[in-house]
Amino acid sequence: MKRTVLIAVAGLAMLGPLAGCRSEPQKLVTEGVSLYEAGQLDKARKKLETAVDHLPADSKALFYLGRVYHAQGFYEQAIFYYQCCLSSAPCHAEAVKHLREATKAAGPAGPVLRIIPDLEE
């Protein structure tokens, strides 16, 4: 019994540092979203870019990074991040909506930039 408890405690001690690695990038995502919602776009972009460096398939971070670029008028980057979000979470309705808007706002280059061709108008 003592051996089983000791093994379990040792296993948890080993997982502790790994669990912390996951929470820091998630904290960056949360902070980035809050900064975006507060209109602090440059700060939000930096937080979200750092989060995406650690969690490249995090659909929330990718979506909000698209929203930041979209709000700043960088439509090509917004299109890229919306598409990355949709690659990670294909049913993300808001990403589909904003991808359409960014594609339209990008003008003639918009449809060329879009790599997800099957969006219904």
Backbone as ProteinMPNN parsed JSONL, in Angstrom:
{"seq_chain_A": "MKRTVLIAVAGLAMLGPLAGCRSEPQKLVTEGVSLYEAGQLDKARKKLETAVDHLPADSKALFYLGRVYHAQGFYEQAIFYYQCCLSSAPCHAEAVKHLREATKAAGPAGPVLRIIPDLEE", "coords_chain_A": {"N_chain_A": [[0.829, -1.195, 0.0], [1.893, 1.273, 0.888], [3.853, 1.52, -1.016], [2.398, 1.811, -3.406], [1.099, 4.276, -2.988], [3.346, 5.906, -2.786], [4.408, 5.658, -5.368], [2.31, 6.806, -6.833], [2.347, 9.44, -5.832], [4.913, 10.203, -6.643], [4.546, 10.075, -9.398], [2.664, 12.143, -9.791], [4.219, 14.279, -8.97], [6.042, 14.355, -11.028], [4.42, 15.074, -13.154], [3.61, 17.612, -12.479], [5.376, 19.863, -13.294], [4.964, 19.654, -16.058], [2.246, 20.144, -16.341], [2.155, 22.832, -15.661], [3.355, 23.977, -17.879], [1.409, 23.934, -19.809], [-0.54, 25.633, -18.782], [0.456, 28.264, -18.752], [0.637, 29.224, -21.525], [-2.15, 29.143, -22.025], [-3.003, 31.054, -20.262], [-1.898, 33.281, -21.466], [-3.472, 33.378, -23.768], [-5.998, 33.972, -22.653], [-5.415, 36.484, -21.494], [-4.737, 37.879, -23.825], [-7.176, 37.873, -25.229], [-8.724, 39.395, -23.461], [-7.354, 41.837, -23.616], [-7.795, 42.412, -26.318], [-10.586, 42.75, -26.295], [-10.668, 45.012, -24.759], [-9.733, 46.846, -26.481], [-7.019, 47.208, -26.794], [-5.078, 46.64, -29.018], [-2.411, 46.193, -30.037], [-1.02, 45.204, -27.798], [-2.6, 42.971, -27.303], [-2.132, 41.499, -29.639], [0.598, 40.829, -29.344], [0.533, 39.174, -27.044], [-1.154, 37.108, -27.947], [0.269, 36.147, -30.174], [2.517, 35.091, -28.91], [1.267, 33.096, -27.436], [0.339, 31.456, -29.538], [2.777, 30.622, -30.536], [3.442, 28.732, -28.622], [1.186, 27.111, -28.535], [0.273, 26.077, -31.273], [-2.05, 25.092, -32.51], [-4.24, 26.094, -31.218], [-7.416, 26.996, -31.362], [-8.859, 29.174, -30.353], [-6.897, 31.127, -29.76], [-5.86, 31.484, -32.344], [-8.144, 32.409, -33.697], [-8.697, 34.855, -32.344], [-6.342, 36.2, -32.854], [-6.653, 36.561, -35.554], [-8.877, 38.271, -35.4], [-7.705, 40.527, -34.198], [-5.832, 41.368, -36.173], [-7.656, 41.844, -38.21], [-9.18, 43.955, -37.133], [-7.216, 45.872, -37.135], [-6.93, 46.371, -39.775], [-5.331, 44.772, -41.333], [-5.873, 42.736, -43.521], [-4.957, 40.504, -44.981], [-3.346, 39.086, -43.157], [-5.293, 38.605, -41.253], [-7.03, 36.918, -42.696], [-5.32, 34.726, -43.032], [-4.999, 33.827, -40.306], [-7.669, 33.278, -39.594], [-8.127, 31.168, -41.328], [-6.268, 29.325, -40.353], [-7.405, 28.89, -37.852], [-9.779, 27.651, -38.665], [-8.71, 25.36, -39.77], [-7.926, 24.067, -37.515], [-10.298, 23.973, -36.044], [-12.833, 23.131, -37.689], [-15.616, 23.732, -37.633], [-16.0, 26.256, -36.615], [-18.006, 28.75, -36.378], [-17.93, 31.586, -36.121], [-15.379, 32.164, -37.068], [-15.659, 31.461, -39.739], [-17.549, 33.377, -40.538], [-16.107, 35.814, -40.089], [-13.936, 35.365, -41.715], [-15.083, 35.495, -44.236], [-15.811, 38.22, -44.22], [-13.283, 39.482, -43.999], [-12.097, 38.587, -46.332], [-13.685, 39.823, -48.238], [-13.168, 42.509, -47.556], [-10.496, 42.67, -48.218], [-10.493, 43.084, -50.875], [-9.859, 42.647, -54.411], [-7.711, 40.885, -54.075], [-8.452, 39.254, -52.013], [-10.03, 36.734, -52.495], [-7.994, 35.276, -53.735], [-6.134, 34.947, -51.74], [-7.402, 33.292, -49.995], [-7.357, 30.039, -48.767], [-9.199, 28.192, -48.14], [-11.543, 27.158, -49.999], [-14.327, 26.536, -50.11], [-16.448, 28.105, -49.038], [-19.726, 29.075, -48.582], [-21.522, 31.707, -50.036]], "CA_chain_A": [[0.0, 0.0, 0.0], [2.774, 2.433, 0.941], [4.569, 1.616, -2.295], [1.449, 2.329, -4.391], [0.922, 5.695, -2.705], [4.606, 6.555, -3.119], [4.489, 5.702, -6.833], [1.325, 7.791, -7.291], [2.852, 10.775, -5.489], [6.05, 10.467, -7.531], [3.987, 10.346, -10.727], [2.082, 13.49, -9.766], [5.323, 15.246, -8.887], [6.634, 14.454, -12.362], [3.469, 15.753, -14.031], [3.44, 18.993, -12.047], [6.005, 20.827, -14.197], [4.356, 19.595, -17.385], [0.94, 20.804, -16.277], [2.412, 24.267, -15.66], [3.693, 24.399, -19.24], [0.168, 24.103, -20.559], [-1.369, 26.707, -18.259], [1.005, 29.576, -19.094], [0.112, 29.672, -22.822], [-3.585, 29.394, -21.913], [-3.119, 32.346, -19.589], [-1.611, 34.281, -22.502], [-4.669, 33.467, -24.615], [-7.012, 34.687, -21.876], [-4.994, 37.885, -21.405], [-4.833, 38.443, -25.17], [-8.6, 38.105, -25.518], [-9.147, 40.535, -22.632], [-6.768, 43.047, -24.213], [-8.54, 42.664, -27.566], [-11.906, 43.279, -25.932], [-10.458, 46.357, -24.205], [-9.27, 47.718, -27.555], [-5.561, 47.337, -26.768], [-4.805, 45.666, -30.07], [-0.997, 45.84, -30.135], [-0.7, 44.342, -26.655], [-3.313, 41.711, -27.531], [-1.415, 40.777, -30.699], [1.833, 40.258, -28.784], [0.169, 38.058, -26.161], [-1.704, 36.01, -28.74], [1.343, 35.57, -30.986], [3.32, 34.269, -28.006], [0.458, 31.912, -27.145], [0.334, 30.606, -30.731], [4.1, 29.995, -30.604], [3.426, 27.583, -27.724], [0.015, 26.286, -28.844], [-0.026, 26.462, -32.663], [-3.363, 24.641, -32.974], [-5.271, 26.607, -30.317], [-8.358, 27.705, -32.229], [-9.244, 30.457, -29.751], [-5.786, 32.057, -29.975], [-5.798, 31.764, -33.779], [-9.302, 33.231, -34.048], [-8.544, 36.218, -31.839], [-5.252, 36.838, -33.586], [-7.321, 37.024, -36.769], [-9.714, 39.432, -35.057], [-6.817, 41.673, -33.971], [-5.355, 41.844, -37.473], [-8.83, 42.357, -38.928], [-9.493, 45.268, -36.553], [-6.147, 46.797, -37.505], [-6.97, 46.565, -41.216], [-4.386, 43.874, -42.003], [-6.806, 41.695, -43.927], [-4.256, 39.302, -45.408], [-2.99, 38.353, -41.952], [-6.551, 38.144, -40.652], [-7.46, 35.759, -43.488], [-4.429, 33.619, -42.683], [-5.296, 33.296, -38.979], [-9.001, 32.665, -39.619], [-7.979, 29.867, -41.986], [-5.593, 28.441, -39.396], [-8.427, 28.547, -36.859], [-10.689, 26.685, -39.279], [-7.991, 24.096, -39.918], [-7.925, 23.465, -36.181], [-11.699, 23.791, -35.612], [-13.577, 23.374, -38.932], [-16.997, 24.188, -37.431], [-15.962, 27.531, -35.886], [-18.9, 29.608, -37.166], [-17.468, 32.979, -36.112], [-14.211, 32.25, -37.954], [-16.197, 31.448, -41.103], [-18.167, 34.697, -40.744], [-15.099, 36.865, -40.185], [-13.122, 35.073, -42.901], [-15.813, 36.084, -45.369], [-15.707, 39.684, -44.13], [-11.903, 39.883, -44.295], [-11.876, 38.302, -47.754], [-14.358, 40.906, -48.966], [-12.462, 43.754, -47.263], [-9.186, 42.632, -48.871], [-10.673, 43.461, -52.268], [-9.603, 41.617, -55.425], [-6.728, 39.899, -53.61], [-9.058, 38.413, -50.982], [-10.282, 35.345, -52.897], [-6.731, 34.622, -54.074], [-5.464, 34.633, -50.483], [-8.158, 32.298, -49.243], [-7.018, 28.668, -49.101], [-10.374, 27.365, -47.858], [-12.372, 27.665, -51.106], [-15.703, 26.067, -50.159], [-17.366, 28.892, -48.218], [-20.935, 29.5, -49.296], [-21.793, 33.147, -49.891]], "C_chain_A": [[0.868, 1.252, 0.0], [3.486, 2.63, -0.394], [3.662, 2.212, -3.385], [1.252, 3.83, -4.211], [2.177, 6.465, -3.099], [4.764, 6.699, -4.628], [3.521, 6.753, -7.377], [1.794, 9.21, -7.016], [4.022, 11.15, -6.392], [5.564, 10.791, -8.935], [3.383, 11.73, -10.814], [3.158, 14.558, -9.71], [5.975, 15.43, -10.252], [5.717, 15.21, -13.314], [3.306, 17.225, -13.689], [4.08, 19.999, -12.965], [5.385, 20.829, -15.584], [3.006, 20.293, -17.4], [1.116, 22.317, -16.303], [2.737, 24.804, -17.037], [2.433, 24.688, -20.049], [-0.609, 25.325, -20.075], [-0.845, 28.096, -18.633], [0.538, 30.049, -20.476], [-1.391, 29.947, -22.786], [-3.849, 30.726, -21.229], [-2.853, 33.479, -20.583], [-2.805, 34.475, -23.427], [-5.74, 34.29, -23.907], [-6.679, 36.174, -21.776], [-5.115, 38.577, -22.768], [-6.268, 38.767, -25.553], [-9.101, 39.307, -24.727], [-8.608, 41.851, -23.194], [-7.467, 43.412, -25.52], [-9.881, 43.318, -27.247], [-11.815, 44.683, -25.345], [-9.932, 47.331, -25.254], [-7.772, 47.943, -27.583], [-4.974, 46.317, -27.743], [-3.339, 45.256, -30.167], [-0.577, 44.903, -29.006], [-1.359, 42.972, -26.818], [-2.577, 40.87, -28.566], [-0.162, 40.105, -30.152], [1.532, 39.056, -27.894], [-0.291, 36.848, -26.972], [-0.643, 35.362, -29.626], [2.231, 34.664, -30.13], [2.566, 32.983, -27.667], [0.472, 30.939, -28.323], [1.702, 29.947, -30.946], [4.139, 28.721, -29.765], [2.3, 26.6, -28.043], [-0.448, 26.58, -30.272], [-1.39, 26.019, -33.185], [-4.493, 25.134, -32.074], [-6.225, 27.494, -31.119], [-8.766, 29.064, -31.664], [-8.158, 31.502, -29.98], [-5.7, 32.45, -31.446], [-6.939, 32.682, -34.208], [-9.101, 34.677, -33.594], [-7.355, 36.941, -32.453], [-5.777, 37.338, -34.934], [-8.162, 38.263, -36.518], [-8.864, 40.684, -34.85], [-6.351, 42.236, -35.309], [-6.492, 42.446, -38.29], [-9.156, 43.769, -38.439], [-8.449, 46.314, -36.925], [-6.084, 47.046, -39.014], [-5.955, 45.729, -41.986], [-5.145, 42.611, -42.419], [-6.119, 40.399, -44.346], [-3.871, 38.443, -44.206], [-4.236, 37.801, -41.255], [-7.051, 36.898, -41.377], [-6.629, 34.539, -43.119], [-4.814, 33.012, -41.337], [-6.698, 32.715, -38.88], [-8.918, 31.274, -40.253], [-7.271, 28.869, -41.075], [-6.568, 27.98, -38.325], [-9.353, 27.473, -37.419], [-10.009, 25.349, -39.56], [-8.0, 23.332, -38.599], [-9.336, 23.118, -35.708], [-12.616, 24.102, -36.792], [-14.993, 23.921, -38.766], [-17.079, 25.518, -36.684], [-16.735, 28.574, -36.71], [-18.433, 31.061, -37.225], [-16.257, 33.16, -37.023], [-14.659, 32.262, -39.412], [-16.761, 32.828, -41.444], [-17.104, 35.774, -40.964], [-14.128, 36.626, -41.344], [-13.787, 35.654, -44.142], [-15.658, 37.608, -45.39], [-14.301, 40.163, -44.495], [-11.579, 39.669, -45.766], [-12.488, 39.407, -48.607], [-13.604, 42.22, -48.78], [-11.098, 43.82, -47.957], [-9.272, 42.985, -50.354], [-10.342, 42.321, -53.217], [-8.614, 40.539, -54.973], [-7.342, 38.905, -52.624], [-9.294, 36.97, -51.396], [-9.004, 34.58, -53.248], [-6.015, 34.167, -52.807], [-6.134, 33.491, -49.742], [-7.789, 30.895, -49.69], [-8.134, 27.685, -48.754], [-11.457, 27.824, -48.836], [-13.861, 27.404, -51.012], [-16.66, 26.821, -49.232], [-18.537, 29.348, -49.075], [-21.139, 30.991, -49.053], [-23.115, 33.403, -49.279]], "O_chain_A": [[0.632, 2.179, -0.774], [3.694, 3.757, -0.843], [4.113, 3.024, -4.191], [1.242, 4.573, -5.192], [2.088, 7.548, -3.677], [5.203, 7.742, -5.112], [3.874, 7.508, -8.283], [1.657, 10.087, -7.868], [4.112, 12.288, -6.855], [6.105, 11.681, -9.592], [3.572, 12.424, -11.813], [3.028, 15.615, -10.327], [6.411, 16.529, -10.595], [6.199, 15.919, -14.197], [2.897, 18.01, -14.545], [3.4, 20.929, -13.399], [5.287, 21.878, -16.221], [2.665, 20.964, -18.375], [0.304, 23.017, -16.909], [2.433, 25.958, -17.341], [2.416, 25.596, -20.881], [-1.271, 25.987, -20.874], [-1.641, 29.018, -18.812], [0.079, 31.186, -20.594], [-1.863, 30.877, -23.439], [-4.795, 31.436, -21.569], [-3.515, 34.516, -20.538], [-3.115, 35.598, -23.824], [-6.32, 35.2, -24.498], [-7.552, 37.023, -21.952], [-5.546, 39.728, -22.847], [-6.54, 39.817, -26.135], [-9.824, 40.146, -25.264], [-9.32, 42.854, -23.239], [-7.702, 44.588, -25.794], [-10.258, 44.317, -27.86], [-12.77, 45.455, -25.422], [-9.71, 48.505, -24.959], [-7.297, 48.797, -28.332], [-4.448, 45.278, -27.344], [-3.051, 44.075, -30.362], [0.136, 43.926, -29.233], [-0.757, 41.944, -26.511], [-2.416, 39.663, -28.387], [0.109, 38.945, -30.461], [2.209, 38.032, -27.986], [0.124, 35.717, -26.718], [-0.658, 34.145, -29.809], [2.647, 33.595, -30.577], [3.161, 31.906, -27.618], [0.602, 29.731, -28.127], [1.778, 28.839, -31.477], [4.788, 27.745, -30.141], [2.449, 25.395, -27.843], [-1.456, 27.26, -30.463], [-1.843, 26.528, -34.21], [-5.61, 24.625, -32.17], [-5.873, 28.609, -31.503], [-8.994, 30.005, -32.424], [-8.457, 32.637, -30.352], [-5.49, 33.621, -31.762], [-6.736, 33.617, -34.983], [-9.311, 35.611, -34.369], [-7.363, 38.167, -32.56], [-5.391, 38.411, -35.397], [-8.165, 39.195, -37.323], [-9.247, 41.775, -35.273], [-6.46, 43.437, -35.553], [-6.304, 43.446, -38.982], [-9.381, 44.671, -39.245], [-8.759, 47.501, -37.019], [-5.272, 47.847, -39.476], [-5.744, 45.96, -43.177], [-5.069, 41.572, -41.764], [-6.64, 39.312, -44.093], [-4.044, 37.224, -44.226], [-4.233, 36.683, -40.739], [-7.452, 35.927, -40.735], [-7.166, 33.45, -42.917], [-4.945, 31.792, -41.236], [-6.904, 31.746, -38.149], [-9.55, 30.327, -39.785], [-7.64, 27.695, -41.035], [-6.561, 26.813, -37.934], [-9.675, 26.503, -36.734], [-10.672, 24.313, -39.584], [-8.071, 22.103, -38.579], [-9.545, 22.097, -35.052], [-13.126, 25.217, -36.895], [-15.518, 24.528, -39.7], [-18.143, 25.863, -36.17], [-16.183, 29.196, -37.618], [-18.533, 31.698, -38.274], [-16.123, 34.194, -37.678], [-14.098, 32.994, -40.228], [-16.481, 33.376, -42.51], [-17.191, 36.554, -41.913], [-13.564, 37.575, -41.889], [-13.12, 36.237, -44.997], [-15.407, 38.205, -46.437], [-14.151, 41.144, -45.223], [-10.873, 40.471, -46.376], [-11.883, 39.866, -49.576], [-13.419, 42.967, -49.741], [-10.604, 44.908, -48.25], [-8.248, 43.165, -51.013], [-10.523, 41.153, -52.871], [-8.679, 39.404, -55.444], [-6.796, 37.819, -52.428], [-8.811, 36.058, -50.725], [-8.945, 33.362, -53.073], [-5.365, 33.122, -52.799], [-5.495, 32.801, -48.948], [-7.897, 30.583, -50.876], [-8.03, 26.492, -49.037], [-12.202, 28.761, -48.548], [-14.619, 28.002, -51.776], [-17.592, 26.222, -48.696], [-18.359, 29.928, -50.147], [-20.934, 31.464, -47.935], [-23.493, 34.559, -49.088]]}, "name": "protein", "num_of_chains": 1, "seq": "MKRTVLIAVAGLAMLGPLAGCRSEPQKLVTEGVSLYEAGQLDKARKKLETAVDHLPADSKALFYLGRVYHAQGFYEQAIFYYQCCLSSAPCHAEAVKHLREATKAAGPAGPVLRIIPDLEE"}
